Amino acid sequence: MITNNKLEKSFGPVGSVSGMFIFIAGFFVTFFISLTGLVLILIGAFIGFTSSSTLIDFDKKKVKLSNNIFGIIKIGHWINLDSNMTIETKKSNRVWRSYSRSNQALDISDNDFRLILYDSTEKQIIPLKRVDSYKSAKLELDSLIKQLGLI
């Protein structure tokens, strides 16, 4: 069984909304004016829909951090799990900053907890899952450790 855990949009929330706006504008330009709107469609789809996620294969005990180009094309490589690896919880505080036309800063904070895979030397490999609260992070951590056999 393979699960797909979405992590985040590659260009942040502001970039994602802007990309979707460019994508929709590209359709109108292509339909009403010319075929140059196809460039807008490609750029908007790339910016608006590109994201990152983690695939976990519980049967084969593999994980894959993938960048989803255009939201469809998954790029990344599989990592085999061994018994020396561990999973731990880490608090993530990310702030996305954008500026308005009047040069006012707009900060969007993104606070969550990540379940991160570490190797035997305590080096961070990849984030496995994103959860909202510490309590649910602990429950997911116990579940993943049991399912993947990393005791």
Buried (B, 14 or more C-beta within 10 A) or exposed (E): EEBEBEBBBBBBEBBBBBBBEBBBBBBEBBEEEEEEBEEBBBBBBBBBBBBBBBBBBBEEBBBBBBEBBEEEEEEBEEBEBEEEBBBEBEEBEEEBEBEEEEEEEEEEEEEBBBBBBBEEEEEEBBBBBBBEEEEEBBEBBEEBBEEBEBE
